[in-house]
Amino acid sequence: MKAARLYGQGDLRVEDIAAPGIPDGGWVKLRVDAAGICGSDLHNFRTGQWISRSPSTAGHELTGTVIALGEGVDTIAVGDRVVADSRFWCGDCAQCRAGKRQLCVTLGFVGEICDGGFAEQAVLPARLLHVIDASLDERVAAMAEPLAVALHAVRPLPKTAGSVLVVGCGPIGGLAALLLSRTFAGTVLVADRNQARCARVARVTGATIVGLDRDAVAAATASVPLLAAVEATGSVAAFGQLLGVLDPGGAIAMVGIFHGRLDIDPNVLVEREIALLGCHAFADELPDAVRMLGELSEPLLALVDCEIGLDDIPAAYERLLAGSSDGLKTIIRMRQPAGKGF
């Protein structure tokens, strides 16, 4: 079968490899239907930060159809359509026992600890799989995992009436804006240096585009306090600008993967009572995200950047790292739809 495998920093190869055999006990073999390219995939390719085995088949945002069961699996059946939990946790540490698997002391991810979804077939633990509606569009299903990440980021934000600003209209920022547009009582603002991508998110979600300065925010909100924000860029410079426009008593959900270190005066946080909320992957939001997929199908599809095949993944990485995309999510579809080329 064909798979996109990461050998090392900057070294991603699409190769023909042997298909997996009969799954071990507790594991399940899938025919992968679709997978999404995540910002963390790009980060790992660029930096090699999370390469723990080489080569490894990348891809943790995936949906597929069950084609074989290992011994003892009774929670799903052959023929079920599923999405995968990306987190590979131990289940034994104090954090796992407390239900905080995203904080597992040995946490790894699908596509790192085990082979992921950038392949025609994948083998995953049954405990990571969630059954989905058989009629759900596979492109929408592939967005369940990033939707759960966005849901985890927006849930702890203060619900006080006012405005909320999403900085960064990539996949997680755009999905956060979509969720906030349906749940937040006040004005939803979005900012991104990629104007085309920002415009798409604003069009799909109804959010208002702003610049990262006090006058622009005040003009867009009629001086309603800005008390909540999502930082989804991982940019040290953008974070500094965001901190400058947030009103006292506000909170920032930090979900971006940063390149570099923050240089801030902690007294600013103390004196203005600013809360920084670290948001890593997700906790128990994936089942909720799966339940939301049907009602969100139309806007989710409107946020898709393009659809590609496995052979196109290296070129897609280059395009996405260059920041030239005007959409949020590149979807890999394993089978070409009738009448449509990639």
N, C-alpha and C positions, 0 to 999 in steps of 0.2 A: 504494500500500500504506500501511498504518498504521505509525507509528513514534513513539516517545517521544524527543523531542530537547531537549537542554540548550542554552539560549541564553545563559545567564549565571547568576550567583549567584542562587539562589532562583527561577529561571525555567525550568521544565520544562513542555513542551507536547506533548500527543499530537496528531499531525497526519496528514493524508493527504499522502503525497509520492509521487514517481515511483519505481517499482520499479527496482532496478539492472539495467543491460543486460548484455551479454556481458562476462564478466570479462577483465581484462588477462592477459597472459602471466604464469604463476606464481601466479595468483589463482584462487579458487574461489567460486562462488555457492551459498549455502545457503538452504534453507527452514528458518527457525528453528523448532524444536519447543518448546523451553522455555529459560528464562533465570532466573537468580537475582539478587535485589537484594543488593548487597554494602555493607558498611559504608563502603567507600571511595566508592561511588556517592553515599551520603548525605553524606559529608564534602565531596565536590566540589560537590554541590548547595548545601550550607550555606555553604561558604567560597569557592568558585570557585577554589581553589588550583591545580587542574590543568586548567583550561580553556585549551586551546591553539588551539582552532578553534570557531567558532560559526556556525550551530548544529551540534551533533554528536549522533549517535544513541548514547545511553549503553548500558551493559551489556556486561561482559566475562566473565560466567559463563554460557556458553551451549552448547547442544547443538542440532544440526540435521542435516538430510539434504541431501546434495550433489545439486544440480540442474543445474549447468553447470560446465565446466572451462575455464580459460584455456589458451592455448597452452603446451605444454611440461610440463604437469602429468601425472605418471605414477605418483604415489605413492598416489593415491586414485582412486575411480571414481564416476561418477554412480550414485546410489542408496545409497552408503555413508552410514552414520550416524557422526557425528563429534562430538567435543568440541573446544573451542578453547583453546589456550594464550593466556593474557591478555597476555603480555609481547611488546612490539613492539621488538625489538632490532636493532642495526645489523649484527652479524655480523663486523665488521672490527676493532673496538677490542681492546685487550689483554685486557680482561675477557671479552669474547665468545670470543676465541680460546682462553682458558683454561677455557671451559665455564661461566663465571659470568655468564650472560646477564642475571640479575636485577640485576647491577651494571654493565650496559652504560652507557657515558658519555652516550649519547643515549636512554636507555630511556624508552619511553612505553608506553601500554596501549591495548588494544582498547577502543573507546568514547571514546577521546581522540584518538590519532593517526589512527585510522580509525574509521568507524562501527561500532557494536557490535550487540548482540543484542536490544535492546528494539525489535524491528521484525519484520515478517512475513518479510523476507528480509535476508540480510547477505552481503557480499563480503569475503573474508579471504584473506591469503596462504596457499598450500597448506602452507608450512613450519610453520604454527601449528596444523594440524589433526591430530588423532589419531583413528583409526578405533576404534569401540567395537562391542560385541556388539549385533547388530540386535534382540535380544529385551529389551535393558535398558530399564527404565522411564525415560522421559524426565525425570521429576522427579529421579531418582537421578543420571542422566547430567549434569544441570545442576549437580550438586554436586561434580563432579570437580575443578574449579579450586580452590574453597575447601578441599577435602580435601587437595590438594597443598600449599597454604599451611600448613595445620595440621601436615602431615607434616614440612615443612621446619622448623617451630618445635620439634617434639618430638625430632627426631633428634639434635641436639647436646647434649641434656640428659644429665647424668651418669646412668649405669645402676646406681649404687650402691644397694643395698637400703635402703629407707627409705620416705619418703612424697613425693608430688609434689602441688603445689597449682596448680590452674588458677583464675585470678582473671578473671572475666568469662565469662558463659555465652552470649555471642552466637555467631554462626556459627563463627568460628575457635576460640574457646575451647571451645565445645561439641564441635566435631569433634576438637580436641586431647584433650579428656577421653575421647572415644570411642576414639581410637587408643591412648591410655595405658592405658585399661581392658583392652585386649587384649594389651599388650606390656610394661607396667611391672610389676615383680615385687612392689612394695610397695603401699601404700594410695594411692588416688587421691582427692584432696579437691577440692571445687569451692566457689567463693564468688561471689555476685552479689547486688547490692542488689535486683534484680528476683526476688523470691522464687518466683514462679510459674515463671519460665523456669529458674531454678536447680533447682527441683524436677523439672522435666521432664528436664533433663540428667542429674540424679542417678538418676532412674527408668530412663532408657534405658541408661545406662552402668554403673550399680551404684556410682557414686562416692558419697562421703560429703560432706554439706553442712556447712560450717564458717563461723564468723565470722572476720574478719581481726584476731584478737588471739591472743596467745601461749597463754592458758589454753584457748581453744577448740580451737586446733590440737593442743595437747598432749593434751587429753581425747579427741580423735578418733583420735589415732595411738598412744595408750598410750606417749607420750614417744619414739616412734621419730623419729629426726632428719628434719627437713624440709630436703632438700638439692637439690630441684629445683622450679621453678615456671615457669608460663607467665603472662605479663602480657598479657591480651587485652582490656583495657578502654580503654587510652589515657588513663586518669585519673591525673593527678599525685598526687591524694590517695590513691588505691588503691595506686599504686606505693610511696608512703611507708609505708603500712601493711604491704604485702608485705615490704618490706625489713626491717621490724621483727620479723617472725615467722620469717624464713628463718634457718636455722642456719648457723654458720660453715662455710666450705667449699662453700656452696651456689651454684647458678647460676640465673639468671632469663633465660628466653627472652622477649624483648620483641617482641611482634608487633602490639600495639595501635597505632592511629593517635592520637597525643597532641594534645591541645588545651592548650597552655601549656608552660612550661619547668619542668624538674626543679630543685629546690633541695635538694641533698643534700651531706652532708659526705663528701668523697672518702676521708677517713681510715677511715670505716666500711667501705668496700670494701677498703681496703688491710689493715686490721687483722683483719678477719673473712674475708679472702680470698674475697670475693663476686665472681662473674663475671657480667657483663651481656652477653648475647648478642643482638645485633641480628638480626632475622629479617625480610628483605624479600622479599615474594612467595614464590618458590620457585626452586630450582636445577634439578635433574634429577628432581624427584619426581612430575611429572605422569603419566608412563607407569606408575609404581608405583601412584599413586592410581587410575588407570583400571582397573588389574588388580584392585584391591580393591573396586570398586563392587558387583560381584555378591554377594560374601559379606557386604557391609555394607548391602545394600539395605533390609532390615527396619529396623535402627536409624536409618538415614538418613531413611527415610520417616516414622518416628516423631518426628523432630526438625523436620519441616516445619511451619511456622506456618500458612500458608494458601496457596491457589492463586488467582491472579487473572488477569484479562485485561489487554491493553495499556491499555485505557481507565482501568483502576483504578490505574495506577502513581502518578500524583500523590497520590492519597489514601493509598496505601500508604507513600509517602515521609513524609507527615505523621504517620501512625500510628507508623512505626518511629522517627522522630526524637523523638516524644513518649515513647518507651520503654514503650509500652503492650502490646507483644506478649509472649505467654508461650511462643512457639516461637522457633526459631532462623532459619529461612529462609523467606522469601516467594518463591514460585515463580510466574513468569509462564508460562502455557501458551497457545500461540497458537491451538490448536484445542480447543474444548470437548469433553471426553469425553462419550460417549453417556450420557444420563440424569443428567448432573451439571451444575449451573450454578455460576458463580463467585460 
